[in-house]
């Protein structure tokens, strides 16, 4: 689609460039301007970006810095975080066997109140409707 939306008739030839003593800002801007000459479109304006790539030769220790365009970036999905909570179980219906309990429950950040009730039932055996949550 980006090719179809190119704003000029013909793509000009451009050479790749390295930073070679230039500041990152100047080298990045130069690389971006060359990229835009060949890829000027609304897609490029909205979705393209740049990576800074630094390579060091293991033999001669020469450092090569380039700024490479990208259209998509793969990002890892973060692991689900769990929180351990201390809660106090207070019976909904008080009777002669009434007793308070301090409970510890491990929940995900995305859990709902219904999930908390189910975990209390599974771990401690208390009926889901036998306590209030405040």
C-alpha positions in Angstrom: 0.0 0.0 0.0 2.9 2.3 0.8 4.2 1.8 -2.8 0.8 2.8 -4.2 0.6 5.9 -2.1 4.2 7.1 -3.0 4.0 10.9 -3.7 6.4 11.1 -6.6 6.7 9.5 -10.1 10.1 7.9 -9.7 12.1 6.8 -6.7 15.5 8.5 -6.6 18.7 6.5 -5.8 20.2 7.2 -2.4 23.2 5.7 -0.7 23.2 4.3 2.8 25.0 6.5 5.3 26.8 5.9 8.5 27.1 8.3 11.5 31.0 8.5 11.1 31.7 11.4 13.5 28.3 13.0 13.2 26.0 13.5 16.2 23.2 11.0 16.6 20.6 13.7 15.8 22.4 14.8 12.6 23.0 11.2 11.4 19.4 10.2 12.3 18.0 13.2 10.4 20.2 12.5 7.3 19.2 8.8 7.3 15.5 9.7 7.7 15.6 12.3 4.9 17.1 9.7 2.5 14.5 7.2 3.6 11.7 9.7 2.9 13.0 10.5 -0.6 12.4 6.8 -1.5 9.3 6.2 0.6 7.4 9.4 0.9 3.7 8.4 1.6 1.1 8.8 4.2 1.9 5.3 5.4 5.5 6.3 6.0 4.4 9.5 7.7 2.2 7.6 10.2 3.8 4.2 10.7 7.6 4.2 10.0 10.3 4.9 12.5 14.0 4.3 13.1 16.3 2.0 15.0 19.8 3.0 15.9 22.1 0.1 15.1 25.6 0.0 16.6 28.1 -2.7 15.4 31.7 -3.1 16.7 34.2 -5.2 14.7 35.7 -7.8 16.9 39.0 -7.6 15.1 39.7 -3.9 14.4 37.3 -2.4 16.9 35.7 -0.1 14.2 32.3 1.1 15.3 29.6 1.4 12.7 26.5 3.3 13.6 23.5 3.3 11.3 19.9 4.4 11.6 17.6 1.8 10.0 13.9 2.4 9.2 11.2 0.1 10.4 7.5 -0.4 9.8 6.7 -2.9 12.6 8.2 -3.6 16.0 7.7 -6.8 17.9 7.2 -6.2 21.6 7.0 -8.9 24.2 3.8 -9.3 26.1 4.5 -8.7 29.8 3.9 -11.5 32.2 0.8 -11.4 34.4 1.6 -9.9 37.7 0.3 -11.4 40.9 -0.3 -9.6 44.1 -0.5 -11.3 47.5 -3.3 -9.8 49.6 -4.1 -10.1 53.3 -7.9 -10.0 53.8 -10.0 -10.4 56.8 -12.9 -12.9 56.6 -15.9 -11.7 58.6 -19.0 -13.9 58.3 -22.1 -12.4 56.8 -24.5 -14.1 59.2 -23.2 -13.9 62.8 -23.9 -16.8 65.1 -22.5 -18.4 68.3 -19.6 -19.9 66.2 -18.6 -16.5 64.9 -14.8 -16.0 64.4 -12.7 -13.6 62.3 -10.0 -15.0 60.1 -7.0 -13.3 58.5 -6.6 -14.9 55.0 -3.8 -14.5 52.4 -4.9 -14.7 48.7 -2.7 -14.4 45.6 -4.6 -12.6 42.8 -3.7 -11.3 39.4 -4.0 -7.5 38.7 -6.8 -8.2 36.3 -8.9 -10.4 38.6 -12.4 -9.3 39.5 -14.3 -9.5 42.8 -15.9 -12.8 41.6 -12.4 -14.2 41.0 -11.4 -13.2 44.5 -14.5 -14.9 46.0 -13.8 -18.1 44.0 -10.2 -18.2 45.2 -11.3 -17.8 48.9 -13.7 -20.7 48.4 -11.0 -23.0 46.8 -8.3 -22.2 49.2 -10.2 -21.9 52.5 -13.6 -23.6 51.8 -15.7 -20.6 52.7 -18.9 -20.3 50.6 -18.7 -17.4 48.1 -21.8 -15.7 49.4 -21.0 -16.1 53.1 -18.9 -12.9 53.4 -18.8 -9.2 52.5 -16.1 -7.5 50.6 -15.6 -3.8 51.5 
